[in-house]
Amino acid sequence: MKNFKLSLMMFLQYFIWGAWYVTAGTYMAKILMSSGTEIGNAYSAFAFAAIISPFFVGSIADRFFSAQNAMGALHIIGGLILIYATQVSSSMIFIVTVLMYSLTYMPTVALSNNIVFANISDSGKTFPVIRFFGTFGWIVAGLIIGLLQLENNLDSISYTFYIAAAASILLGIFSFALPNVPPKGKSEDSALGLEGLVMLKDKSYLIFFISAVLICIPLSFYYSFANVFLNDIGMEGAAGKMIYGQISEAIFILTIPLLYYRLGVKNILIIGIAAWILRFVFFANGDLETSYWMIISGIILHGVCYDFFFVTGFMYTENKANQKIKNAAQGLFTVATYGIGMTIGSWFSGLVTEHYTLEGIKNWSGIWEIPAYISAAVLLFLIVFFKDKK
């Protein structure tokens, strides 16, 4: 029963994220008539919250509140903010609203992980299974939006926020019934995981760390504008089609433990970054008529792109860190990628998209070539300088 509750918690946690995040750019473009820069800024606000959230979790939530109670309150408040977002008519106010919502949501990502780890005995076997339900939740959210074709209808696209809000309030109420995780009290550890900075003295890890931050720039292009792109070229049920990427992610994550020690970290990272290049080449040259397979392949490659770099990165960080700084190292890696890297990437992707937009028409081929070049540069950097072959 306990594992069922934890799995349902993970399902709703990522159902919420998948319900509004994928189509937010399309909502801004169609309803608010936002520019590429404004869309990029909205996603930057979400990424910026990833930098701030460790302060809340590490300095406030962990010390003074039970994890499940803090999570419940944050999700209820977040659900109300999502409802308010549908009433906003200004791009600037919408960006501020996204920031406010993100400051309530991002701490719950860490809190949900903390609740699971505090209530299972074998994290290596049990956590991946429970976390899988999070990916499943994202998939279900995309399928619902895709089947109902909410993103293609100006009258119904706002329902994506209502769906996310309802799930958020439901999870908020359900959180109070989760197993108790009492506050930890004062801790000497930094909320941002600054103790993990010692790992950057290792040259191989430093090269990997820099590569991880840089590869978040192409990642931001995909998260911010893939749905806008697919709707712009006329794909029906784009959000539902993008779920192929999450299904791919769920499948390929199972291959990481098998390949990690056989191929080595460097080879897996090289495969992952090469997949980024291939994805954006497909997007730049694909269409819905003669090269539809390129568009679908670009979506499906998400599993290789994400798992082979980021999941491998978390495992590599875990193995490189000594016992005393493991949590700090993971925290630092998360802030550097989802926080700093994604903030820079979302802002930059907005500028590039705006640059390649003329009289409201986006030159998608030119837009997707930029993250392809960046991915190629990161791949070359990693091949030349990363020496850790263990």
C-alpha positions as CSV (number, residue, x, y, z in Angstrom):
1,M,0.0,0.0,0.0
2,K,2.9,2.4,0.8
3,N,4.5,1.8,-2.6
4,F,1.2,2.3,-4.3
5,K,0.8,5.7,-2.6
6,L,4.4,6.7,-3.6
7,S,3.8,5.6,-7.2
8,L,0.5,7.5,-7.4
9,M,2.3,10.6,-6.0
10,M,5.0,10.3,-8.7
11,F,2.3,9.8,-11.4
12,L,0.5,13.0,-10.4
13,Q,3.8,14.9,-9.9
14,Y,4.8,14.5,-13.5
15,F,1.3,14.4,-15.0
16,I,1.0,18.1,-13.8
17,W,4.3,19.0,-15.4
18,G,3.5,17.3,-18.7
19,A,-0.1,18.7,-18.8
20,W,0.9,22.4,-19.2
21,Y,4.7,22.6,-19.9
22,V,4.8,21.1,-23.4
23,T,2.0,23.3,-24.8
24,A,2.8,26.5,-22.9
25,G,4.8,27.9,-25.8
26,T,1.9,27.2,-28.2
27,Y,-0.5,28.8,-25.8
28,M,1.6,32.0,-25.6
29,A,2.0,32.2,-29.4
30,K,-1.6,31.6,-30.2
31,I,-3.5,33.2,-27.3
32,L,-1.1,35.9,-26.0
33,M,0.5,36.6,-29.4
34,S,3.9,36.4,-27.6
35,S,7.2,36.8,-29.4
36,G,9.9,34.1,-29.5
37,T,11.8,36.1,-26.9
38,E,8.8,36.2,-24.6
39,I,8.3,32.4,-24.9
40,G,11.9,31.9,-24.1
41,N,11.6,34.1,-21.1
42,A,8.7,32.1,-19.8
43,Y,10.7,28.9,-19.9
44,S,13.7,30.7,-18.4
45,A,11.4,31.6,-15.5
46,F,10.7,27.9,-14.9
47,A,14.4,27.1,-15.1
48,F,15.3,29.9,-12.8
49,A,13.0,28.4,-10.2
50,A,15.2,25.3,-10.3
51,I,18.1,27.5,-9.0
52,I,15.9,29.0,-6.2
53,S,14.1,25.8,-5.1
54,P,17.1,24.2,-3.3
55,F,17.1,27.1,-0.9
56,F,13.5,26.3,0.0
57,V,13.9,22.6,0.3
58,G,17.3,22.7,2.0
59,S,16.9,25.7,4.2
60,I,13.2,25.8,5.1
61,A,11.2,22.7,4.1
62,D,13.7,20.1,5.3
63,R,14.3,21.9,8.6
64,F,10.9,23.1,9.8
65,F,8.1,21.1,8.0
66,S,7.3,17.5,7.3
67,A,8.0,16.9,3.6
68,Q,4.5,15.6,2.8
69,N,2.9,18.7,4.4
70,A,5.1,21.1,2.6
71,M,4.4,19.4,-0.7
72,G,0.7,19.4,-0.1
73,A,0.6,23.1,0.6
74,L,2.8,24.0,-2.4
75,H,0.7,21.9,-4.8
76,I,-2.6,23.5,-3.7
77,I,-1.2,27.0,-4.0
78,G,0.4,26.0,-7.4
79,G,-3.0,24.7,-8.7
80,L,-4.6,28.1,-7.9
81,I,-1.9,29.9,-9.7
82,L,-2.3,27.8,-12.8
83,I,-6.0,28.7,-12.8
84,Y,-5.1,32.4,-12.6
85,A,-2.7,32.0,-15.5
86,T,-5.6,31.4,-17.8
87,Q,-7.1,34.8,-16.9
88,V,-3.9,36.7,-17.9
89,S,-3.9,38.6,-21.2
90,S,-0.4,40.1,-21.1
91,S,2.7,38.2,-22.0
92,M,4.7,39.9,-19.3
93,I,2.2,39.2,-16.5
94,F,2.0,35.6,-17.8
95,I,5.8,35.2,-17.5
96,V,5.6,36.5,-13.9
97,T,2.7,34.1,-13.2
98,V,4.8,31.2,-14.6
99,L,7.7,32.3,-12.3
100,M,5.4,32.3,-9.3
101,Y,4.0,28.9,-10.2
102,S,7.4,27.5,-10.8
103,L,8.6,28.6,-7.3
104,T,5.8,26.5,-5.9
105,Y,6.3,23.5,-8.2
106,M,10.1,23.0,-8.4
107,P,10.6,22.4,-4.7
108,T,8.1,19.6,-4.9
109,V,10.4,17.7,-7.3
110,A,13.0,17.3,-4.6
111,L,10.4,16.8,-1.9
112,S,8.8,13.9,-3.8
113,N,12.2,12.2,-4.2
114,N,12.9,12.8,-0.5
115,I,9.5,11.2,0.4
116,V,10.3,8.1,-1.7
117,F,13.8,7.6,-0.4
118,A,12.7,8.0,3.2
119,N,10.1,5.2,2.8
120,I,12.0,2.5,0.8
121,S,14.8,0.2,1.9
122,D,16.4,-0.7,-1.4
123,S,16.7,2.5,-3.4
124,G,18.6,0.9,-6.3
125,K,15.8,-1.5,-7.0
126,T,12.7,0.2,-5.8
127,F,13.2,3.9,-6.8
128,P,13.5,3.4,-10.6
129,V,10.2,1.5,-10.5
130,I,8.4,4.2,-8.5
131,R,10.0,6.9,-10.6
132,F,8.8,5.2,-13.8
133,F,5.3,6.1,-12.8
134,G,6.4,9.8,-13.1
135,T,7.3,9.3,-16.7
136,F,4.0,7.4,-17.2
137,G,2.1,10.3,-15.7
138,W,3.8,12.7,-18.3
139,I,2.8,10.2,-21.1
140,V,-0.8,10.1,-20.0
141,A,-1.0,13.9,-19.8
142,G,0.3,14.2,-23.3
143,L,-2.1,11.5,-24.6
144,I,-5.1,13.2,-23.1
145,I,-4.1,16.6,-24.6
146,G,-3.3,15.0,-27.9
147,L,-6.5,12.9,-28.2
148,L,-8.6,15.9,-27.3
149,Q,-6.6,18.1,-29.6
150,L,-6.6,20.9,-27.0
151,E,-3.6,22.7,-28.4
152,N,-5.0,23.1,-31.9
153,N,-8.2,24.9,-30.7
154,L,-8.0,28.5,-29.5
155,D,-11.2,27.9,-27.4
156,S,-9.8,24.9,-25.6
157,I,-6.1,25.3,-25.3
158,S,-6.5,27.0,-21.9
159,Y,-8.0,23.7,-20.6
160,T,-4.4,22.3,-20.5
161,F,-3.8,24.6,-17.5
162,Y,-7.1,23.6,-15.9
163,I,-6.2,19.9,-16.2
164,A,-2.8,20.6,-14.6
165,A,-4.4,22.7,-11.9
166,A,-7.0,20.0,-11.0
167,A,-4.2,17.4,-10.8
168,S,-2.1,19.8,-8.7
169,I,-4.9,20.4,-6.2
170,L,-5.7,16.7,-6.1
171,L,-2.0,15.9,-5.4
172,G,-1.9,18.6,-2.8
173,I,-4.8,17.1,-0.9
174,F,-3.4,13.5,-1.4
175,S,0.0,14.6,-0.1
176,F,-1.3,14.9,3.5
177,A,-2.1,11.2,3.4
178,L,1.4,10.2,2.4
179,P,3.8,8.5,4.8
180,N,5.2,11.0,7.3
181,V,8.7,12.4,6.6
182,P,9.5,14.6,9.7
183,P,11.7,17.7,9.4
184,K,15.4,17.0,9.7
185,G,16.3,20.1,11.7
186,K,19.4,22.2,11.1
187,S,22.0,20.8,8.7
188,E,25.5,21.9,8.0
189,D,25.1,21.1,4.3
190,S,24.6,24.0,1.8
191,A,21.2,24.1,0.2
192,L,22.8,24.5,-3.2
193,G,25.1,21.6,-2.7
194,L,28.2,23.8,-2.7
195,E,30.2,21.1,-0.9
196,G,30.1,19.3,-4.2
197,L,32.3,21.9,-5.8
198,V,35.4,19.9,-4.6
199,M,34.6,17.5,-7.4
200,L,35.4,20.1,-10.0
201,K,39.1,19.6,-9.0
202,D,38.9,16.4,-11.0
203,K,39.6,17.4,-14.6
204,S,37.5,14.7,-16.2
205,Y,34.5,15.6,-14.0
206,L,35.0,19.3,-14.7
207,I,34.9,18.7,-18.5
208,F,31.8,16.6,-18.1
209,F,30.2,19.3,-15.8
210,I,30.9,22.1,-18.4
211,S,29.5,19.8,-21.2
212,A,26.3,19.2,-19.1
213,V,25.7,22.9,-18.7
214,L,26.3,23.6,-22.4
215,I,24.1,20.7,-23.7
216,C,21.2,22.3,-21.7
217,I,21.1,25.0,-24.4
218,P,20.0,22.6,-27.2
219,L,17.7,20.9,-24.6
220,S,16.0,24.2,-24.0
221,F,15.3,24.7,-27.8
222,Y,13.4,21.4,-27.7
223,Y,11.5,22.0,-24.5
224,S,10.6,25.6,-25.4
225,F,9.8,25.3,-29.1
226,A,9.2,21.7,-30.3
227,N,5.5,21.9,-29.7
228,V,5.3,25.4,-31.3
229,F,7.2,24.0,-34.3
230,L,5.0,20.9,-34.7
231,N,1.8,22.9,-34.5
232,D,3.2,25.5,-36.9
233,I,3.9,22.9,-39.6
234,G,0.4,21.5,-39.2
235,M,0.8,18.3,-37.2
236,E,-2.4,17.2,-35.6
237,G,-2.3,16.2,-32.0
238,A,1.3,17.4,-31.6
239,A,1.4,17.0,-27.8
240,G,0.2,13.4,-28.2
241,K,2.9,12.7,-30.8
242,M,5.6,14.2,-28.5
243,I,4.7,11.5,-26.0
244,Y,6.7,9.1,-28.2
245,G,9.7,10.9,-26.7
246,Q,8.7,10.0,-23.2
247,I,8.0,6.4,-24.2
248,S,11.4,6.3,-25.7
249,E,12.8,7.8,-22.5
250,A,11.1,5.1,-20.4
251,I,12.5,2.3,-22.6
252,F,16.1,3.6,-23.0
253,I,16.4,4.3,-19.2
254,L,16.3,0.5,-18.7
255,T,19.4,0.1,-21.0
256,I,21.6,2.4,-19.0
257,P,22.5,-0.1,-16.2
258,L,23.4,-2.6,-18.9
259,L,25.5,-0.3,-21.0
260,Y,27.1,1.9,-18.3
261,Y,29.9,-0.5,-17.4
262,R,30.2,-2.2,-20.8
263,L,30.7,0.9,-23.0
264,G,32.1,3.3,-20.4
265,V,30.9,6.8,-19.5
266,K,32.6,8.6,-22.4
267,N,31.1,6.4,-25.1
268,I,27.6,6.6,-23.7
269,L,27.9,10.4,-23.5
270,I,29.2,10.6,-27.0
271,I,26.2,8.5,-28.3
272,G,23.8,10.8,-26.3
273,I,25.2,14.0,-27.7
274,A,25.4,12.6,-31.3
275,A,21.6,11.9,-30.9
276,W,21.1,15.6,-30.1
277,I,22.8,16.5,-33.4
278,L,20.8,14.0,-35.4
279,R,17.5,15.1,-33.8
280,F,18.0,18.8,-34.8
281,V,19.2,17.9,-38.3
282,F,15.9,15.9,-38.7
283,F,13.9,18.8,-37.4
284,A,15.7,21.3,-39.7
285,N,15.1,19.1,-42.8
286,G,11.9,17.2,-42.1
287,D,8.3,18.0,-43.1
288,L,4.9,16.4,-42.9
289,E,4.8,15.2,-46.5
290,T,8.0,13.6,-47.9
291,S,10.1,13.6,-44.7
292,Y,7.5,12.9,-42.0
293,W,9.8,10.1,-40.7
294,M,12.4,12.7,-39.9
295,I,10.0,14.6,-37.6
296,I,8.9,11.4,-35.8
297,S,12.4,10.1,-35.5
298,G,13.5,13.5,-34.0
299,I,10.8,13.1,-31.3
300,I,11.7,9.4,-30.6
301,L,15.4,10.3,-30.2
302,H,14.5,12.1,-27.0
303,G,15.0,8.9,-25.1
304,V,18.6,8.5,-26.2
305,C,19.3,12.3,-26.0
306,Y,18.0,12.6,-22.4
307,D,18.9,9.2,-20.9
308,F,22.3,8.7,-22.4
309,F,23.5,12.1,-21.1
310,F,21.5,13.2,-18.0
311,V,20.7,9.8,-16.5
312,T,24.2,8.7,-17.1
313,G,25.4,12.0,-15.7
314,F,23.5,11.4,-12.4
315,M,25.1,8.0,-12.2
316,Y,28.6,9.3,-13.0
317,T,28.2,12.0,-10.4
318,E,27.1,9.4,-7.8
319,N,30.1,7.1,-8.6
320,K,32.6,10.0,-8.5
321,A,31.5,11.6,-5.3
322,N,32.6,10.2,-1.9
323,Q,30.0,9.2,0.7
324,K,30.0,12.6,2.5
325,I,29.2,14.7,-0.5
326,K,27.0,12.5,-2.6
327,N,23.8,14.5,-1.9
328,A,25.7,17.8,-2.3
329,A,27.2,16.7,-5.6
330,Q,23.8,15.6,-7.0
331,G,22.3,18.9,-5.8
332,L,25.0,20.9,-7.5
333,F,24.6,19.0,-10.8
334,T,20.9,19.6,-10.7
335,V,21.2,23.3,-10.1
336,A,23.9,23.6,-12.8
337,T,21.9,21.8,-15.5
338,Y,18.1,22.3,-14.8
339,G,18.8,25.7,-13.2
340,I,21.7,27.6,-14.8
341,G,22.0,25.7,-18.1
342,M,18.2,25.7,-18.8
343,T,17.9,29.4,-17.8
344,I,20.6,30.4,-20.3
345,G,19.3,28.0,-22.9
346,S,15.6,29.2,-22.7
347,W,16.7,32.8,-22.9
348,F,19.0,32.1,-25.9
349,S,16.5,29.9,-27.7
350,G,14.0,32.8,-27.5
351,L,16.5,35.2,-29.0
352,V,17.4,32.8,-31.9
353,T,13.7,32.1,-32.6
354,E,12.9,35.8,-32.7
355,H,15.9,36.4,-35.0
356,Y,14.6,33.8,-37.5
357,T,11.0,35.2,-37.4
358,L,10.0,37.6,-40.2
359,E,6.5,39.1,-40.3
360,G,5.3,36.4,-37.9
361,I,6.7,33.5,-40.0
362,K,9.4,31.4,-38.4
363,N,12.3,29.9,-40.4
364,W,12.3,26.6,-38.6
365,S,15.1,25.2,-40.6
366,G,17.4,28.1,-39.6
367,I,16.2,27.9,-36.0
368,W,17.0,24.1,-35.6
369,E,20.4,24.4,-37.2
370,I,21.6,26.5,-34.2
371,P,21.2,23.8,-31.5
372,A,22.6,21.3,-34.0
373,Y,25.8,23.4,-34.2
374,I,26.0,23.8,-30.5
375,S,25.5,20.1,-29.9
376,A,28.3,19.4,-32.4
377,A,30.6,21.8,-30.6
378,V,29.9,20.2,-27.2
379,L,30.5,16.7,-28.7
380,L,33.9,17.8,-30.1
381,F,34.8,19.4,-26.7
382,L,33.9,16.2,-24.9
383,I,35.8,13.9,-27.3
384,V,38.9,15.9,-27.1
385,F,39.1,16.8,-23.4
386,F,37.2,14.1,-21.5
387,K,39.7,11.4,-20.5
388,D,37.9,9.3,-17.9
389,K,37.5,5.9,-19.6
390,K,36.6,3.9,-16.5
